[in-house]
Amino acid sequence: MNIEFHGKVVVVTGAAHGFGRAMAAAFAARGAVIWACDLLEDELRET
Ligand SMILES: NC(=O)c1ccc[n+]([C@@H]2O[C@H](COP(=O)([O-])OP(=O)(O)OC[C@H]3O[C@@H](n4cnc5c(N)ncnc54)[C@H](O)[C@@H]3O)[C@@H](O)[C@H]2O)c1
């Protein structure tokens, strides 16, 4: 499946680790702007 998200904003909670990090990367790779949050500020910055 090849879906594009240009012009879309995706909100990802728990984006410092695991599924949240993977989803943030996957949506960004398909053109979305990511609004990410997590309790772990330093690791969220890595995402
Ligand atoms: N890993 C699996 O196989 C699996 C399977 C089914 C369901 N789940 C569920 O999916 C979710 C994510 O799993 P994961 O493996 O990616 O977990 P993970 O622990 O790797 O990541 C969870 C992230 O959420 C953040 N977080 C926790 N509370 C938060 C809050 N109040 N606000 C913002 N961020 C917060 C943590 O800091 C962490 O970075 C969990 O609810 C888990 O139970 C996981």
PDB file of the backbone (N, CA, C, O) and the ligand in Angstrom, with CONECT records:
HET    LIG  A 101      44
ATOM      1  N   MET A   1       0.849  -1.182   0.000  1.00  0.00           N
ATOM      2  CA  MET A   1       0.000   0.000   0.000  1.00  0.00           C
ATOM      3  C   MET A   1       0.889   1.238   0.000  1.00  0.00           C
ATOM      4  O   MET A   1       1.866   1.297   0.748  1.00  0.00           O
ATOM      5  N   ASN A   2       0.561   2.237  -0.838  1.00  0.00           N
ATOM      6  CA  ASN A   2       1.388   3.428  -0.921  1.00  0.00           C
ATOM      7  C   ASN A   2       0.526   4.672  -0.733  1.00  0.00           C
ATOM      8  O   ASN A   2       0.098   5.287  -1.710  1.00  0.00           O
ATOM      9  N   ILE A   3       0.272   5.043   0.516  1.00  0.00           N
ATOM     10  CA  ILE A   3      -0.580   6.186   0.828  1.00  0.00           C
ATOM     11  C   ILE A   3       0.307   7.352   1.227  1.00  0.00           C
ATOM     12  O   ILE A   3       1.245   7.195   2.009  1.00  0.00           O
ATOM     13  N   GLU A   4       0.000   8.532   0.677  1.00  0.00           N
ATOM     14  CA  GLU A   4       0.772   9.733   0.995  1.00  0.00           C
ATOM     15  C   GLU A   4       0.013  10.610   1.981  1.00  0.00           C
ATOM     16  O   GLU A   4      -1.218  10.628   1.978  1.00  0.00           O
ATOM     17  N   PHE A   5       0.752  11.348   2.836  1.00  0.00           N
ATOM     18  CA  PHE A   5       0.143  12.190   3.854  1.00  0.00           C
ATOM     19  C   PHE A   5       0.632  13.636   3.760  1.00  0.00           C
ATOM     20  O   PHE A   5       0.628  14.359   4.756  1.00  0.00           O
ATOM     21  N   HIS A   6       1.055  14.059   2.563  1.00  0.00           N
ATOM     22  CA  HIS A   6       1.485  15.448   2.390  1.00  0.00           C
ATOM     23  C   HIS A   6       0.317  16.378   2.735  1.00  0.00           C
ATOM     24  O   HIS A   6      -0.825  16.131   2.347  1.00  0.00           O
ATOM     25  N   GLY A   7       0.627  17.461   3.476  1.00  0.00           N
ATOM     26  CA  GLY A   7      -0.414  18.414   3.842  1.00  0.00           C
ATOM     27  C   GLY A   7      -1.218  17.997   5.064  1.00  0.00           C
ATOM     28  O   GLY A   7      -2.138  18.704   5.475  1.00  0.00           O
ATOM     29  N   LYS A   8      -0.873  16.843   5.652  1.00  0.00           N
ATOM     30  CA  LYS A   8      -1.583  16.370   6.842  1.00  0.00           C
ATOM     31  C   LYS A   8      -0.695  16.501   8.075  1.00  0.00           C
ATOM     32  O   LYS A   8       0.527  16.397   7.979  1.00  0.00           O
ATOM     33  N   VAL A   9      -1.311  16.730   9.229  1.00  0.00           N
ATOM     34  CA  VAL A   9      -0.604  16.710  10.506  1.00  0.00           C
ATOM     35  C   VAL A   9      -1.072  15.479  11.263  1.00  0.00           C
ATOM     36  O   VAL A   9      -2.273  15.251  11.408  1.00  0.00           O
ATOM     37  N   VAL A  10      -0.108  14.672  11.753  1.00  0.00           N
ATOM     38  CA  VAL A  10      -0.430  13.459  12.510  1.00  0.00           C
ATOM     39  C   VAL A  10       0.033  13.655  13.953  1.00  0.00           C
ATOM     40  O   VAL A  10       1.197  13.969  14.200  1.00  0.00           O
ATOM     41  N   VAL A  11      -0.881  13.467  14.901  1.00  0.00           N
ATOM     42  CA  VAL A  11      -0.549  13.573  16.324  1.00  0.00           C
ATOM     43  C   VAL A  11      -0.192  12.184  16.830  1.00  0.00           C
ATOM     44  O   VAL A  11      -0.993  11.257  16.711  1.00  0.00           O
ATOM     45  N   VAL A  12       1.009  12.028  17.396  1.00  0.00           N
ATOM     46  CA  VAL A  12       1.472  10.728  17.902  1.00  0.00           C
ATOM     47  C   VAL A  12       1.812  10.872  19.381  1.00  0.00           C
ATOM     48  O   VAL A  12       2.722  11.617  19.743  1.00  0.00           O
ATOM     49  N   THR A  13       1.083  10.161  20.233  1.00  0.00           N
ATOM     50  CA  THR A  13       1.437  10.144  21.648  1.00  0.00           C
ATOM     51  C   THR A  13       2.352   8.949  21.912  1.00  0.00           C
ATOM     52  O   THR A  13       2.295   7.945  21.203  1.00  0.00           O
ATOM     53  N   GLY A  14       3.197   9.068  22.939  1.00  0.00           N
ATOM     54  CA  GLY A  14       4.131   7.982  23.250  1.00  0.00           C
ATOM     55  C   GLY A  14       5.145   7.777  22.146  1.00  0.00           C
ATOM     56  O   GLY A  14       5.491   6.641  21.821  1.00  0.00           O
ATOM     57  N   ALA A  15       5.630   8.880  21.559  1.00  0.00           N
ATOM     58  CA  ALA A  15       6.476   8.801  20.365  1.00  0.00           C
ATOM     59  C   ALA A  15       7.959   8.612  20.674  1.00  0.00           C
ATOM     60  O   ALA A  15       8.769   8.572  19.748  1.00  0.00           O
ATOM     61  N   ALA A  16       8.340   8.495  21.956  1.00  0.00           N
ATOM     62  CA  ALA A  16       9.754   8.332  22.289  1.00  0.00           C
ATOM     63  C   ALA A  16      10.247   6.897  22.124  1.00  0.00           C
ATOM     64  O   ALA A  16      11.451   6.658  22.030  1.00  0.00           O
ATOM     65  N   HIS A  17       9.312   5.941  22.088  1.00  0.00           N
ATOM     66  CA  HIS A  17       9.659   4.515  22.105  1.00  0.00           C
ATOM     67  C   HIS A  17       8.706   3.734  21.216  1.00  0.00           C
ATOM     68  O   HIS A  17       7.646   4.223  20.827  1.00  0.00           O
ATOM     69  N   GLY A  18       9.108   2.512  20.905  1.00  0.00           N
ATOM     70  CA  GLY A  18       8.199   1.475  20.426  1.00  0.00           C
ATOM     71  C   GLY A  18       7.311   1.843  19.260  1.00  0.00           C
ATOM     72  O   GLY A  18       7.755   2.416  18.265  1.00  0.00           O
ATOM     73  N   PHE A  19       6.021   1.494  19.410  1.00  0.00           N
ATOM     74  CA  PHE A  19       5.050   1.733  18.342  1.00  0.00           C
ATOM     75  C   PHE A  19       4.946   3.219  17.994  1.00  0.00           C
ATOM     76  O   PHE A  19       4.864   3.584  16.821  1.00  0.00           O
ATOM     77  N   GLY A  20       4.951   4.074  19.026  1.00  0.00           N
ATOM     78  CA  GLY A  20       4.802   5.508  18.772  1.00  0.00           C
ATOM     79  C   GLY A  20       5.940   6.031  17.917  1.00  0.00           C
ATOM     80  O   GLY A  20       5.713   6.781  16.968  1.00  0.00           O
ATOM     81  N   ARG A  21       7.161   5.642  18.245  1.00  0.00           N
ATOM     82  CA  ARG A  21       8.322   6.085  17.458  1.00  0.00           C
ATOM     83  C   ARG A  21       8.216   5.549  16.027  1.00  0.00           C
ATOM     84  O   ARG A  21       8.460   6.278  15.066  1.00  0.00           O
ATOM     85  N   ALA A  22       7.855   4.281  15.895  1.00  0.00           N
ATOM     86  CA  ALA A  22       7.759   3.664  14.567  1.00  0.00           C
ATOM     87  C   ALA A  22       6.675   4.345  13.728  1.00  0.00           C
ATOM     88  O   ALA A  22       6.867   4.583  12.536  1.00  0.00           O
ATOM     89  N   MET A  23       5.548   4.654  14.349  1.00  0.00           N
ATOM     90  CA  MET A  23       4.464   5.299  13.595  1.00  0.00           C
ATOM     91  C   MET A  23       4.849   6.713  13.193  1.00  0.00           C
ATOM     92  O   MET A  23       4.550   7.147  12.081  1.00  0.00           O
ATOM     93  N   ALA A  24       5.519   7.443  14.101  1.00  0.00           N
ATOM     94  CA  ALA A  24       5.951   8.805  13.765  1.00  0.00           C
ATOM     95  C   ALA A  24       6.880   8.770  12.554  1.00  0.00           C
ATOM     96  O   ALA A  24       6.738   9.578  11.636  1.00  0.00           O
ATOM     97  N   ALA A  25       7.838   7.826  12.552  1.00  0.00           N
ATOM     98  CA  ALA A  25       8.785   7.717  11.438  1.00  0.00           C
ATOM     99  C   ALA A  25       8.065   7.321  10.154  1.00  0.00           C
ATOM    100  O   ALA A  25       8.368   7.854   9.087  1.00  0.00           O
ATOM    101  N   ALA A  26       7.121   6.398  10.247  1.00  0.00           N
ATOM    102  CA  ALA A  26       6.428   5.914   9.054  1.00  0.00           C
ATOM    103  C   ALA A  26       5.562   7.013   8.427  1.00  0.00           C
ATOM    104  O   ALA A  26       5.556   7.174   7.207  1.00  0.00           O
ATOM    105  N   PHE A  27       4.829   7.771   9.259  1.00  0.00           N
ATOM    106  CA  PHE A  27       4.005   8.861   8.716  1.00  0.00           C
ATOM    107  C   PHE A  27       4.903   9.957   8.128  1.00  0.00           C
ATOM    108  O   PHE A  27       4.601  10.502   7.066  1.00  0.00           O
ATOM    109  N   ALA A  28       6.012  10.281   8.821  1.00  0.00           N
ATOM    110  CA  ALA A  28       6.912  11.324   8.316  1.00  0.00           C
ATOM    111  C   ALA A  28       7.503  10.916   6.970  1.00  0.00           C
ATOM    112  O   ALA A  28       7.644  11.749   6.074  1.00  0.00           O
ATOM    113  N   ALA A  29       7.851   9.633   6.826  1.00  0.00           N
ATOM    114  CA  ALA A  29       8.419   9.146   5.566  1.00  0.00           C
ATOM    115  C   ALA A  29       7.415   9.264   4.424  1.00  0.00           C
ATOM    116  O   ALA A  29       7.804   9.286   3.256  1.00  0.00           O
ATOM    117  N   ARG A  30       6.114   9.340   4.757  1.00  0.00           N
ATOM    118  CA  ARG A  30       5.069   9.469   3.731  1.00  0.00           C
ATOM    119  C   ARG A  30       4.550  10.895   3.634  1.00  0.00           C
ATOM    120  O   ARG A  30       3.477  11.136   3.081  1.00  0.00           O
ATOM    121  N   GLY A  31       5.323  11.846   4.179  1.00  0.00           N
ATOM    122  CA  GLY A  31       5.043  13.250   3.914  1.00  0.00           C
ATOM    123  C   GLY A  31       4.297  14.010   4.981  1.00  0.00           C
ATOM    124  O   GLY A  31       4.085  15.212   4.823  1.00  0.00           O
ATOM    125  N   ALA A  32       3.881  13.365   6.073  1.00  0.00           N
ATOM    126  CA  ALA A  32       3.114  14.067   7.104  1.00  0.00           C
ATOM    127  C   ALA A  32       4.018  14.949   7.962  1.00  0.00           C
ATOM    128  O   ALA A  32       5.210  14.683   8.120  1.00  0.00           O
ATOM    129  N   VAL A  33       3.418  16.002   8.511  1.00  0.00           N
ATOM    130  CA  VAL A  33       4.045  16.749   9.596  1.00  0.00           C
ATOM    131  C   VAL A  33       3.622  16.059  10.885  1.00  0.00           C
ATOM    132  O   VAL A  33       2.439  15.781  11.082  1.00  0.00           O
ATOM    133  N   ILE A  34       4.588  15.779  11.770  1.00  0.00           N
ATOM    134  CA  ILE A  34       4.291  15.030  12.995  1.00  0.00           C
ATOM    135  C   ILE A  34       4.259  15.971  14.202  1.00  0.00           C
ATOM    136  O   ILE A  34       5.179  16.761  14.412  1.00  0.00           O
ATOM    137  N   TRP A  35       3.203  15.873  14.975  1.00  0.00           N
ATOM    138  CA  TRP A  35       3.131  16.534  16.279  1.00  0.00           C
ATOM    139  C   TRP A  35       3.245  15.402  17.285  1.00  0.00           C
ATOM    140  O   TRP A  35       2.296  14.646  17.494  1.00  0.00           O
ATOM    141  N   ALA A  36       4.444  15.287  17.924  1.00  0.00           N
ATOM    142  CA  ALA A  36       4.733  14.137  18.777  1.00  0.00           C
ATOM    143  C   ALA A  36       4.836  14.566  20.235  1.00  0.00           C
ATOM    144  O   ALA A  36       5.312  15.661  20.537  1.00  0.00           O
ATOM    145  N   CYS A  37       4.386  13.694  21.138  1.00  0.00           N
ATOM    146  CA  CYS A  37       4.583  13.962  22.561  1.00  0.00           C
ATOM    147  C   CYS A  37       4.954  12.673  23.287  1.00  0.00           C
ATOM    148  O   CYS A  37       4.670  11.571  22.817  1.00  0.00           O
ATOM    149  N   ASP A  38       5.584  12.836  24.425  1.00  0.00           N
ATOM    150  CA  ASP A  38       5.945  11.706  25.295  1.00  0.00           C
ATOM    151  C   ASP A  38       6.352  12.291  26.640  1.00  0.00           C
ATOM    152  O   ASP A  38       6.607  13.490  26.751  1.00  0.00           O
ATOM    153  N   LEU A  39       6.410  11.445  27.656  1.00  0.00           N
ATOM    154  CA  LEU A  39       6.902  11.865  28.969  1.00  0.00           C
ATOM    155  C   LEU A  39       8.426  11.977  28.974  1.00  0.00           C
ATOM    156  O   LEU A  39       8.989  12.694  29.802  1.00  0.00           O
ATOM    157  N   LEU A  40       9.103  11.272  28.053  1.00  0.00           N
ATOM    158  CA  LEU A  40      10.566  11.174  28.025  1.00  0.00           C
ATOM    159  C   LEU A  40      11.119  12.170  27.002  1.00  0.00           C
ATOM    160  O   LEU A  40      11.218  11.865  25.813  1.00  0.00           O
ATOM    161  N   GLU A  41      11.477  13.366  27.482  1.00  0.00           N
ATOM    162  CA  GLU A  41      11.808  14.459  26.581  1.00  0.00           C
ATOM    163  C   GLU A  41      13.041  14.175  25.715  1.00  0.00           C
ATOM    164  O   GLU A  41      13.022  14.430  24.511  1.00  0.00           O
ATOM    165  N   ASP A  42      14.128  13.640  26.332  1.00  0.00           N
ATOM    166  CA  ASP A  42      15.362  13.434  25.567  1.00  0.00           C
ATOM    167  C   ASP A  42      15.175  12.407  24.463  1.00  0.00           C
ATOM    168  O   ASP A  42      15.640  12.596  23.339  1.00  0.00           O
ATOM    169  N   GLU A  43      14.484  11.309  24.794  1.00  0.00           N
ATOM    170  CA  GLU A  43      14.282  10.259  23.792  1.00  0.00           C
ATOM    171  C   GLU A  43      13.272  10.685  22.735  1.00  0.00           C
ATOM    172  O   GLU A  43      13.349  10.247  21.587  1.00  0.00           O
ATOM    173  N   LEU A  44      12.320  11.542  23.120  1.00  0.00           N
ATOM    174  CA  LEU A  44      11.395  12.099  22.126  1.00  0.00           C
ATOM    175  C   LEU A  44      12.171  12.941  21.119  1.00  0.00           C
ATOM    176  O   LEU A  44      11.875  12.922  19.924  1.00  0.00           O
ATOM    177  N   ARG A  45      13.173  13.687  21.611  1.00  0.00           N
ATOM    178  CA  ARG A  45      13.999  14.496  20.711  1.00  0.00           C
ATOM    179  C   ARG A  45      14.698  13.606  19.678  1.00  0.00           C
ATOM    180  O   ARG A  45      14.835  14.003  18.520  1.00  0.00           O
ATOM    181  N   GLU A  46      15.138  12.417  20.077  1.00  0.00           N
ATOM    182  CA  GLU A  46      15.775  11.483  19.123  1.00  0.00           C
ATOM    183  C   GLU A  46      14.783  11.076  18.033  1.00  0.00           C
ATOM    184  O   GLU A  46      15.146  10.987  16.860  1.00  0.00           O
ATOM    185  N   THR A  47      13.532  10.830  18.424  1.00  0.00           N
ATOM    186  CA  THR A  47      12.502  10.496  17.431  1.00  0.00           C
ATOM    187  C   THR A  47      12.366  11.623  16.410  1.00  0.00           C
ATOM    188  O   THR A  47      11.550  11.530  15.493  1.00  0.00           O
TER     189      THR A  47
HETATM  190  N1  LIG A 101       4.649  -4.125  22.137  1.00  0.00           N
HETATM  191  C1  LIG A 101       3.603  -4.908  21.871  1.00  0.00           C
HETATM  192  O1  LIG A 101       3.743  -6.080  21.405  1.00  0.00           O
HETATM  193  C2  LIG A 101       2.193  -4.446  22.115  1.00  0.00           C
HETATM  194  C3  LIG A 101       1.129  -5.219  21.668  1.00  0.00           C
HETATM  195  C4  LIG A 101      -0.176  -4.766  21.848  1.00  0.00           C
HETATM  196  C5  LIG A 101      -0.416  -3.533  22.457  1.00  0.00           C
HETATM  197  N2  LIG A 101       0.631  -2.780  22.892  1.00  0.00           N1+
HETATM  198  C6  LIG A 101       0.342  -1.498  23.516  1.00  0.00           C
HETATM  199  O2  LIG A 101       0.757  -0.442  22.648  1.00  0.00           O
HETATM  200  C7  LIG A 101       1.215   0.659  23.441  1.00  0.00           C
HETATM  201  C8  LIG A 101       2.647   1.019  23.083  1.00  0.00           C
HETATM  202  O3  LIG A 101       3.461  -0.156  23.231  1.00  0.00           O
HETATM  203  P1  LIG A 101       5.021  -0.074  23.020  1.00  0.00           P
HETATM  204  O4  LIG A 101       5.503  -1.463  23.003  1.00  0.00           O
HETATM  205  O5  LIG A 101       5.331   0.830  21.860  1.00  0.00           O1-
HETATM  206  O6  LIG A 101       5.439   0.624  24.430  1.00  0.00           O
HETATM  207  P2  LIG A 101       6.781   1.435  24.804  1.00  0.00           P
HETATM  208  O7  LIG A 101       6.885   1.349  26.290  1.00  0.00           O
HETATM  209  O8  LIG A 101       7.931   1.041  23.963  1.00  0.00           O
HETATM  210  O9  LIG A 101       6.412   2.959  24.432  1.00  0.00           O
HETATM  211  C9  LIG A 101       5.403   3.647  25.118  1.00  0.00           C
HETATM  212  C10 LIG A 101       5.787   5.137  25.124  1.00  0.00           C
HETATM  213  O10 LIG A 101       4.700   5.867  25.705  1.00  0.00           O
HETATM  214  C11 LIG A 101       5.211   6.842  26.580  1.00  0.00           C
HETATM  215  N3  LIG A 101       4.175   7.249  27.518  1.00  0.00           N
HETATM  216  C12 LIG A 101       3.702   6.568  28.593  1.00  0.00           C
HETATM  217  N4  LIG A 101       2.757   7.291  29.233  1.00  0.00           N
HETATM  218  C13 LIG A 101       2.620   8.445  28.535  1.00  0.00           C
HETATM  219  C14 LIG A 101       1.788   9.582  28.708  1.00  0.00           C
HETATM  220  N5  LIG A 101       0.904   9.693  29.728  1.00  0.00           N
HETATM  221  N6  LIG A 101       1.884  10.604  27.799  1.00  0.00           N
HETATM  222  C15 LIG A 101       2.764  10.522  26.772  1.00  0.00           C
HETATM  223  N7  LIG A 101       3.593   9.459  26.576  1.00  0.00           N
HETATM  224  C16 LIG A 101       3.509   8.432  27.443  1.00  0.00           C
HETATM  225  C17 LIG A 101       6.406   6.165  27.203  1.00  0.00           C
HETATM  226  O11 LIG A 101       7.296   7.109  27.762  1.00  0.00           O
HETATM  227  C18 LIG A 101       7.003   5.426  26.008  1.00  0.00           C
HETATM  228  O12 LIG A 101       7.914   6.224  25.281  1.00  0.00           O
HETATM  229  C19 LIG A 101       1.073   0.218  24.914  1.00  0.00           C
HETATM  230  O13 LIG A 101      -0.176   0.700  25.398  1.00  0.00           O
HETATM  231  C20 LIG A 101       1.082  -1.292  24.822  1.00  0.00           C
HETATM  232  O14 LIG A 101       0.399  -1.868  25.906  1.00  0.00           O
HETATM  233  C21 LIG A 101       1.927  -3.197  22.711  1.00  0.00           C
CONECT  190  191
CONECT  191  190  192  193
CONECT  192  191
CONECT  193  191  194  233
CONECT  194  193  195
CONECT  195  194  196
CONECT  196  195  197
CONECT  197  196  198  233
CONECT  198  197  199  231
CONECT  199  198  200
CONECT  200  199  201  229
CONECT  201  200  202
CONECT  202  201  203
CONECT  203  202  204  205  206
CONECT  204  203
CONECT  205  203
CONECT  206  203  207
CONECT  207  206  208  209  210
CONECT  208  207
CONECT  209  207
CONECT  210  207  211
CONECT  211  210  212
CONECT  212  211  213  227
CONECT  213  212  214
CONECT  214  213  215  225
CONECT  215  214  216  224
CONECT  216  215  217
CONECT  217  216  218
CONECT  218  217  219  224
CONECT  219  218  220  221
CONECT  220  219
CONECT  221  219  222
CONECT  222  221  223
CONECT  223  222  224
CONECT  224  215  218  223
CONECT  225  214  226  227
CONECT  226  225
CONECT  227  212  225  228
CONECT  228  227
CONECT  229  200  230  231
CONECT  230  229
CONECT  231  198  229  232
CONECT  232  231
CONECT  233  193  197
END
